[in-house]
Amino acid sequence: MTQANQSATRINISQPLIFSHLNGLALFVGSIIAYGIFNGNWLAFILLLLVPDLGMLGYLINKTIGAWIYNIVHSYGLAVILMVAGYAMQMDSIISLGLILMAHIGMDQALGFGYKYADAEFSDTHFKRI
């Protein structure tokens, strides 16, 4: 096998990529632990864990809108806003939604599903560029 073929078949695993996956795993596990400490409803957790992926429906409109919607729904900021709002309003169900969203984001990142680019295909994420 030539040098060029070896380079083409080698998987590029960088240190930032490894740490990004590990951070996602830590967020996923931490969110599950926090949800348990919070005494969240586990049936709700299971049923709602994949709901944030409905954000990809924005791609039915176009790539730009799809990427924006997907990225907003998968942002830590939205999850924190939900938890703070739930705490301020004393609504445990809203806090639970924030924790479920955090768990979803962590799970996605642990598996390598990342933020989308408005000018690229759905499968082209920030993980492919690190």
N, C-alpha and C positions, 0 to 999 in steps of 0.2 A: 504494500500500500504506500502510495506516495505521501509526501509531507502535506500536500494540499488536501488529499482525501482524508488523512488523519484529522486535520484541522476542521474539515467540514463535518465529520461524524462525531467529533468530541462535543460533549454537552458543556456549555459554559455555565459553571456554577460559581458565582462570585461570593465573596464574604458578605457584601450588602444584601444579596439575594437570600442567603442562608439566614441572616439576622432578621430580614423582613418576614420570612416564613415563621421563624421562632417567635417573633413579636406577635404575629397573628395567633399562633398557638397559645401563647401566654394570655392574650386578651380573651380568647375563647374559653380557656379553662378558668381564668379569673372571673369572667362574667357568669359562668355556670356556678362557681362557688358563691359569688355574691347573690345570685338568684336563690340559691339554696338557703343562705343565711337570711335572706329577705323573706323566706317562706313563700316564694312564688308558686303558682299553680303549674305543675309539671306538664299537665295535659296541654295547657295554653302554650307553654314553652315549645313543646314538640309541634303543635299545630301552627304556630306563628313563626317558627325559626326560618322558614324559607320564603315568607311573605315579602321581605324586602327585594327579592329578585324580580318581583313584578315590575320594578323600576325599569327593567329592560324593555318593557312594552313601548317606551318612548322611542325605541328604534323603529317602530312601525311608522313614525312620522318622518324622521330622518336621523342621520348619524349625530349631528350636532345636538339636537334636542334629546336624543336617546342618551348620549354621553352625559349631558348635564343632569338629567333626571336620575340616571343610574348613580352618578357620583354623589349627588346630594343625598339620595336615600342611603348611600353607603358611607356617609361621613360620620366621624366621631362627634362632630359638633351637633348634629341632629339628635344623636343618642343622648348626649349630655343635656341638651335643651329639654328633651322629654323627661329626663330624670329630675332635673331642677324644677321644671314646671309641675311635675307630679308631686314633688316634695312641697313646693310652695302652696299648691292647692290641696294638699293632704289627700292625694288620690293615688293609692297604691297601684292601681291598674296602669296608670301612666308611667310610673316608675318601672313597673315590670316590663312595659313595652320598650323603654329605653335600655334596660338590661338585656332583653331579647335581641334588640338591634345591635348592641355591642357584641353579643355572642355571635350573631350572624356575621358581622364584619370581621371578627377574629377568625371565624371558621373559614370564610372566603379567603382571607389573606394567608392563613396557614396552608390552604390548598393551592394558592397561587393565582387566585382570581383577584384582580386589582382594579384600580381606577382606569377609566376608559379615556381615550383621546377622541376629540370631536372630529378629527380629520382621518380617522382610521377605522378599520373593521372592529367589530365587537370583541373579537379574540385578542386584539392588540392592546395589552394593558401595560401599566407602569412596571410590572414584574418582568416583562420581556425586555425592558430597556435598562434594567440594572445589571 
